[in-house]
Amino acid sequence: MRASDLLQPRPEGLYCPPGDFFIDPVRPVNRALITHGHSDHARSGHRSVLATRQTLDIMGLRYGEDFAGTTQAARPGETIVLKGVDVSFHPAGHVLGSAQICVDHQGIRIVASGDYKRQKDATCAPFEPIRCDVFITEATFGLPVFRHPPDTEEIARLLKSAAQFPERSHLVGAYALGKAQRVMRLLRDAGYDRPLYIHGALAKLSDYYQSQGIELGMLEPATVEDGKKDFAGAIVVGPPAAFADRWARRFPDPISCFASGWMRIRQRAKQGGVELPLIISDHADWDELTATIKETGAGEIWVTHGREEALVRWCELEGIAARPLHLVGYEDEGD
């Protein structure tokens, strides 16, 4: 059997013919294995879904409890046999519950990483390198220009600005699943013990993170019921889209912040009206991508959703066989 017989790209997503399942399909299918809860990877409407318990819980929060016909929770490292194909889930370090999916059959091992990062993150289990024959890597930040600074340094910049401008509020745009909770936890780990004000879109997921033992401290709704609440000096966290509408106008002389790996590109920050860009990414940067590829020992690399060509070229120069998968439907919701 060749690797391309074990997993192959189809319009619905990566398909395993011998096991008759898809990984992160973008359309409803009979059996879906889901790497994590971001909406470009985890969609509703599948007949059956296999994922980690936390990913299943997150899908339930986002789509309702009837998001799939049936569900099955995979324990980290547990081998599950699907029509003779061994599959197992291993931490990806992307967001809470995120996993790489390892597919073993007839002496071939392919690891589909989903989205992943290598920076330490107190809100999810760290990435676990797996030796394999084929490694399927994302390439969201697959260009040498992308080298993420330590997240603690970025949070220190936010706290310094908050101290310098106590009369102003700081509005931090951060995606609802993963990034927002990571920013909150980083603030707590840096010693910030004041209440954090959050947009309503973050409430359910943040409550779930806390139920899983991830302490985020005192969270209060960023609402103004009586029209008199003073947010001077406050740090407010919400989804990026919220800061572009009327909701953001209630805050006193706000400083616009955005936590994303894309903030490495100054023009992108400027175009978005971001005054304080925070380079905090939930995806691997260039050095982490290339180091991870070497760490897996894979003889073949398949590259998907992102800067595919640059990473494929790097692999070729390193003597590693590589090809782009050209899968469609995956965006950068997590960053």
C-alpha positions as CSV (number, residue, x, y, z in Angstrom):
1,M,0.0,0.0,0.0
2,R,1.1,3.5,-0.8
3,A,0.5,6.5,1.5
4,S,-1.7,8.0,-1.2
5,D,-3.9,4.9,-0.9
6,L,-4.3,5.4,2.8
7,L,-5.2,9.1,2.8
8,Q,-6.2,11.2,-0.2
9,P,-7.6,14.7,-0.8
10,R,-11.2,14.9,-1.9
11,P,-13.6,17.8,-2.2
12,E,-15.0,17.0,1.2
13,G,-11.5,16.8,2.8
14,L,-8.9,14.2,3.5
15,Y,-10.4,10.7,3.0
16,C,-9.2,7.3,4.2
17,P,-10.6,4.6,1.7
18,P,-9.8,1.5,3.8
19,G,-11.2,3.0,7.0
20,D,-14.0,4.9,5.2
21,F,-13.6,8.1,7.2
22,F,-12.8,11.8,6.6
23,I,-10.5,14.0,8.6
24,D,-11.9,17.5,9.2
25,P,-14.3,17.4,6.3
26,V,-15.8,20.7,5.1
27,R,-19.1,19.0,4.0
28,P,-21.4,16.6,5.9
29,V,-20.1,13.0,5.7
30,N,-21.0,9.6,7.2
31,R,-17.9,9.5,9.5
32,A,-15.8,12.5,10.5
33,L,-12.6,12.5,12.6
34,I,-12.2,16.1,13.9
35,T,-8.8,17.6,15.0
36,H,-10.2,20.6,17.0
37,G,-13.2,22.8,17.5
38,H,-12.5,25.8,15.1
39,S,-15.3,26.1,12.6
40,D,-13.2,25.6,9.5
41,H,-12.3,22.2,10.8
42,A,-15.3,21.2,12.9
43,R,-18.6,21.4,11.1
44,S,-22.0,20.2,12.1
45,G,-24.2,17.8,10.2
46,H,-22.0,14.7,10.1
47,R,-23.6,11.3,10.7
48,S,-20.9,10.3,13.2
49,V,-18.1,12.3,14.8
50,L,-14.9,11.0,16.5
51,A,-12.9,13.5,18.4
52,T,-11.5,14.3,21.9
53,R,-14.0,14.8,24.6
54,Q,-13.1,18.5,24.9
55,T,-13.5,19.0,21.1
56,L,-16.9,17.3,21.3
57,D,-18.0,19.5,24.2
58,I,-16.8,22.6,22.3
59,M,-18.8,21.6,19.2
60,G,-21.8,21.1,21.4
61,L,-21.4,24.6,22.8
62,R,-21.0,26.2,19.4
63,Y,-23.6,24.2,17.3
64,G,-26.0,22.7,19.9
65,E,-26.0,19.2,21.3
66,D,-27.5,17.7,18.1
67,F,-24.5,18.8,15.9
68,A,-24.0,15.2,14.8
69,G,-26.0,11.9,14.5
70,T,-23.7,10.1,17.0
71,T,-20.4,11.0,18.7
72,Q,-17.5,9.1,20.2
73,A,-14.8,10.5,22.5
74,A,-11.2,9.5,21.8
75,R,-8.8,9.4,24.8
76,P,-5.3,10.8,24.0
77,G,-3.1,8.0,22.8
78,E,-5.9,5.4,22.7
79,T,-5.9,3.2,19.5
80,I,-9.3,2.9,17.9
81,V,-9.8,0.5,15.0
82,L,-12.0,1.6,12.1
83,K,-12.5,-1.1,9.5
84,G,-9.0,-2.5,10.2
85,V,-7.3,0.9,10.3
86,D,-5.7,2.0,13.6
87,V,-6.3,5.7,14.5
88,S,-5.2,7.6,17.6
89,F,-5.4,11.2,18.8
90,H,-2.4,13.1,20.2
91,P,-2.1,16.6,21.6
92,A,-1.5,19.4,19.0
93,G,-1.0,22.3,21.3
94,H,-3.4,24.5,19.2
95,V,-6.4,25.1,21.5
96,L,-8.2,23.1,24.3
97,G,-8.9,19.6,23.0
98,S,-6.9,19.9,19.8
99,A,-5.3,16.8,18.5
100,Q,-3.2,15.3,15.7
101,I,-4.7,12.2,14.2
102,C,-2.4,9.3,13.6
103,V,-3.5,6.8,11.0
104,D,-1.7,3.4,10.9
105,H,-2.4,0.7,8.3
106,Q,-0.3,-2.1,6.7
107,G,3.0,-0.7,7.9
108,I,2.3,2.9,6.9
109,R,1.8,5.7,9.5
110,I,0.5,9.1,8.5
111,V,0.0,11.9,11.0
112,A,-2.5,14.6,10.2
113,S,-1.5,17.5,12.5
114,G,-4.5,19.7,11.9
115,D,-3.5,23.1,13.3
116,Y,-0.6,23.2,15.8
117,K,1.9,25.3,17.7
118,R,5.0,24.7,19.7
119,Q,5.0,27.7,22.1
120,K,4.1,26.8,25.7
121,D,0.4,27.5,26.4
122,A,-1.2,27.0,29.8
123,T,-4.7,26.6,28.3
124,C,-4.1,23.4,26.3
125,A,-1.9,20.2,26.3
126,P,1.5,20.7,24.5
127,F,2.2,19.4,21.1
128,E,3.5,15.8,21.1
129,P,5.9,14.9,18.2
130,I,5.1,11.5,16.6
131,R,7.5,9.6,14.4
132,C,5.8,8.7,11.2
133,D,6.3,8.0,7.5
134,V,4.2,10.9,6.2
135,F,3.5,14.1,8.2
136,I,0.7,16.4,7.1
137,T,1.5,19.9,8.2
138,E,-0.3,23.2,8.1
139,A,1.5,26.2,6.7
140,T,-0.5,29.2,8.0
141,F,2.7,31.0,8.8
142,G,4.9,29.1,6.3
143,L,7.3,31.9,5.3
144,P,10.6,32.8,6.9
145,V,9.4,36.3,7.8
146,F,7.1,34.8,10.4
147,R,9.0,34.3,13.6
148,H,6.8,34.7,16.7
149,P,8.2,36.5,19.7
150,P,7.6,35.1,23.3
151,D,4.0,35.6,24.2
152,T,5.0,36.9,27.6
153,E,6.8,39.8,26.0
154,E,3.7,40.8,24.0
155,I,1.5,40.6,27.2
156,A,4.1,42.8,28.9
157,R,3.6,45.4,26.2
158,L,-0.1,45.4,26.8
159,L,0.3,45.8,30.5
160,K,2.8,48.6,30.1
161,S,0.4,50.4,27.8
162,A,-2.4,49.9,30.4
163,A,-0.2,51.4,33.1
164,Q,0.8,54.4,30.9
165,F,-2.7,55.2,29.9
166,P,-4.9,54.6,33.0
167,E,-7.6,56.8,31.7
168,R,-8.1,54.8,28.6
169,S,-9.6,51.3,28.0
170,H,-7.7,48.6,26.0
171,L,-9.8,46.6,23.6
172,V,-8.1,43.3,22.8
173,G,-9.4,41.5,19.7
174,A,-8.9,37.8,20.1
175,Y,-10.7,34.8,18.5
176,A,-13.4,33.3,20.7
177,L,-12.0,29.8,20.9
178,G,-8.4,29.5,22.2
179,K,-6.9,32.9,21.6
180,A,-9.1,34.8,24.0
181,Q,-8.6,32.3,26.8
182,R,-4.9,32.2,26.2
183,V,-4.7,36.0,26.4
184,M,-6.7,36.0,29.7
185,R,-4.4,33.3,31.2
186,L,-1.3,35.1,30.1
187,L,-2.5,38.3,31.8
188,R,-3.2,36.3,35.0
189,D,0.2,34.6,34.8
190,A,1.8,38.1,34.5
191,G,0.2,39.1,37.7
192,Y,-2.8,41.1,36.4
193,D,-5.5,40.4,39.1
194,R,-8.1,43.0,38.2
195,P,-11.4,41.9,36.5
196,L,-11.2,41.3,32.8
197,Y,-14.2,42.4,30.8
198,I,-15.4,40.1,28.0
199,H,-17.8,40.3,25.1
200,G,-20.8,38.0,25.4
201,A,-19.5,35.8,22.6
202,L,-16.7,34.6,24.8
203,A,-18.8,33.7,27.8
204,K,-19.7,30.1,27.2
205,L,-16.3,29.0,25.9
206,S,-14.5,30.8,28.7
207,D,-16.8,29.2,31.3
208,Y,-16.0,25.8,29.7
209,Y,-12.3,26.5,29.9
210,Q,-12.6,27.3,33.6
211,S,-14.7,24.1,34.1
212,Q,-11.7,22.2,32.7
213,G,-9.4,23.6,35.4
214,I,-8.0,26.5,33.4
215,E,-8.1,29.5,35.7
216,L,-9.0,32.8,34.0
217,G,-9.7,34.8,37.1
218,M,-12.6,37.2,37.5
219,L,-14.5,37.8,34.2
220,E,-17.2,40.4,34.0
221,P,-19.5,41.2,31.0
222,A,-18.4,44.2,29.0
223,T,-21.9,45.6,29.0
224,V,-23.4,49.0,30.0
225,E,-26.8,48.5,31.5
226,D,-27.2,51.8,33.2
227,G,-25.1,53.8,30.8
228,K,-22.8,54.9,33.6
229,K,-20.2,52.1,33.9
230,D,-16.7,53.5,33.7
231,F,-14.3,51.3,31.7
232,A,-11.3,53.7,32.2
233,G,-8.2,51.6,32.7
234,A,-10.0,48.4,31.9
235,I,-8.8,45.5,29.6
236,V,-11.7,44.3,27.4
237,V,-11.4,41.1,25.4
238,G,-13.7,40.3,22.5
239,P,-13.9,38.8,19.0
240,P,-12.2,41.0,16.4
241,A,-15.4,41.7,14.6
242,A,-17.0,43.2,17.7
243,F,-14.6,46.1,17.7
244,A,-15.7,47.3,14.3
245,D,-19.3,47.9,15.3
246,R,-21.2,50.2,17.7
247,W,-20.5,47.9,20.7
248,A,-16.9,49.3,20.9
249,R,-18.0,52.9,21.0
250,R,-19.1,52.7,24.7
251,F,-15.5,52.6,26.0
252,P,-13.5,55.7,26.9
253,D,-10.9,56.7,24.3
254,P,-10.1,53.0,23.6
255,I,-6.8,51.7,22.5
256,S,-7.3,49.1,19.8
257,C,-5.3,45.9,20.2
258,F,-5.3,42.6,18.2
259,A,-3.7,39.4,19.3
260,S,-2.7,37.5,16.2
261,G,0.4,36.1,14.4
262,W,-0.7,38.3,11.4
263,M,0.3,41.4,13.5
264,R,3.9,40.6,12.4
265,I,2.8,42.4,9.2
266,R,2.7,46.1,10.1
267,Q,0.6,47.0,7.0
268,R,-2.1,44.6,8.1
269,A,-2.2,46.1,11.5
270,K,-2.3,49.6,10.1
271,Q,-5.1,48.7,7.7
272,G,-7.1,47.3,10.5
273,G,-6.7,50.4,12.6
274,V,-4.8,48.4,15.3
275,E,-2.9,50.8,17.6
276,L,-1.2,48.1,19.7
277,P,-0.6,44.9,17.6
278,L,0.2,41.8,19.8
279,I,2.0,39.1,18.0
280,I,0.4,36.1,19.7
281,S,-0.3,33.1,17.5
282,D,-1.9,29.7,18.0
283,H,0.0,28.4,14.9
284,A,3.6,27.4,14.5
285,D,5.9,29.9,13.0
286,W,8.5,29.2,10.3
287,D,11.2,27.9,12.7
288,E,8.7,25.7,14.5
289,L,7.3,24.3,11.3
290,T,10.7,23.3,10.0
291,A,11.9,21.9,13.3
292,T,8.7,19.9,13.7
293,I,9.1,18.4,10.3
294,K,12.6,17.2,11.1
295,E,11.5,15.9,14.5
296,T,8.8,13.6,13.0
297,G,11.5,11.9,10.9
298,A,8.9,11.7,8.1
299,G,10.3,10.8,4.7
300,E,7.4,12.6,3.0
301,I,5.6,15.8,3.9
302,W,2.2,16.9,2.7
303,V,1.5,20.6,3.2
304,T,-1.9,22.2,3.5
305,H,-3.8,25.4,4.1
306,G,-1.3,28.2,4.1
307,R,1.9,29.1,2.4
308,E,2.3,25.7,0.9
309,E,4.8,26.4,-1.8
310,A,7.5,27.9,0.4
311,L,7.4,25.0,2.9
312,V,7.4,22.5,0.0
313,R,10.5,24.2,-1.4
314,W,12.3,24.1,1.9
315,C,11.6,20.4,2.2
316,E,13.0,19.8,-1.2
317,L,16.2,21.6,-0.4
318,E,16.5,19.5,2.7
319,G,16.1,16.3,0.6
320,I,12.6,15.5,2.0
321,A,9.9,14.6,-0.5
322,A,7.0,17.1,-0.2
323,R,3.8,18.1,-2.0
324,P,1.0,20.6,-1.5
325,L,-2.5,19.2,-0.9
326,H,-4.4,22.2,-2.1
327,L,-7.3,21.5,0.2
328,V,-9.9,24.3,0.2
329,G,-12.3,25.6,2.9
330,Y,-9.7,26.1,5.7
331,E,-9.2,29.6,6.9
332,D,-7.3,31.1,9.9
333,E,-10.2,31.4,12.5
334,G,-7.8,30.5,15.2
335,D,-5.4,33.4,14.5
